[in-house]
Amino acid sequence: MIRSYLSTYFRTAAESSDQLLTVAEACAELRVSKWTLYQYIHSRQLASIKLRSRRLIPRSAIHALVEKLTIETVA
């Protein structure tokens, strides 16, 4: 009973539908510098979440940015 209760409320990041990445992880995934990533964040092209001193980027925001940049390049 307790095991099923805990698994319901404490899911790992891999099980979540929208994983949050650190700035370093997002830079690695996009293959850009930290400076470039912050430029995307400050220009509001990349959504991010600030938790105290940590800046986290949803994986879905990275996919949205790549899709947006791909459409701009093609058009």
C-alpha positions as CSV (number, residue, x, y, z in Angstrom):
1,M,0.0,0.0,0.0
2,I,2.7,2.5,0.9
3,R,4.8,1.6,-2.1
4,S,1.9,2.4,-4.5
5,Y,1.2,5.6,-2.7
6,L,4.9,6.7,-2.9
7,S,5.2,5.8,-6.6
8,T,2.1,7.9,-7.4
9,Y,3.4,11.0,-5.7
10,F,7.2,10.7,-6.2
11,R,7.9,10.1,-9.8
12,T,11.4,10.3,-11.3
13,A,12.3,12.9,-13.8
14,A,12.5,10.3,-16.5
15,E,8.9,9.4,-15.9
16,S,7.6,13.0,-16.1
17,S,6.1,14.2,-19.3
18,D,8.1,17.4,-19.5
19,Q,11.6,17.0,-18.1
20,L,13.4,20.0,-16.8
21,L,17.0,20.5,-17.9
22,T,19.8,22.6,-16.3
23,V,21.4,25.3,-18.3
24,A,24.4,23.1,-18.9
25,E,22.2,20.2,-20.1
26,A,20.2,22.5,-22.4
27,C,23.4,23.9,-23.9
28,A,24.7,20.4,-24.6
29,E,21.4,19.4,-26.2
30,L,21.2,22.5,-28.4
31,R,25.0,22.5,-28.9
32,V,25.3,26.2,-28.2
33,S,27.3,28.2,-25.7
34,K,25.9,29.4,-22.3
35,W,25.9,32.9,-23.6
36,T,23.8,32.0,-26.7
37,L,21.3,30.1,-24.5
38,Y,20.8,33.1,-22.2
39,Q,20.3,35.3,-25.3
40,Y,17.4,33.0,-26.3
41,I,16.0,33.2,-22.8
42,H,16.3,37.0,-22.5
43,S,14.8,37.5,-26.0
44,R,11.9,35.3,-24.9
45,Q,12.5,32.7,-27.6
46,L,13.2,30.0,-25.1
47,A,11.0,29.5,-22.0
48,S,12.6,28.9,-18.7
49,I,11.8,28.5,-15.0
50,K,13.6,30.2,-12.2
51,L,13.6,28.3,-8.9
52,R,15.6,30.3,-6.4
53,S,19.0,30.6,-8.0
54,R,18.5,27.8,-10.5
55,R,17.4,28.3,-14.0
56,L,15.7,25.3,-15.6
57,I,14.5,24.8,-19.1
58,P,11.6,22.4,-20.1
59,R,12.6,19.9,-22.8
60,S,9.4,20.9,-24.6
61,A,10.7,24.5,-24.8
62,I,13.9,23.3,-26.5
63,H,11.9,21.3,-29.0
64,A,9.7,24.4,-29.7
65,L,12.7,26.6,-30.2
66,V,14.3,24.2,-32.7
67,E,11.0,23.9,-34.6
68,K,10.6,27.7,-34.7
69,L,14.2,28.2,-35.9
70,T,13.8,25.5,-38.5
71,I,10.6,27.2,-39.9
72,E,12.4,30.6,-40.0
73,T,15.3,29.1,-41.9
74,V,13.0,27.4,-44.5
75,A,10.8,30.4,-45.0
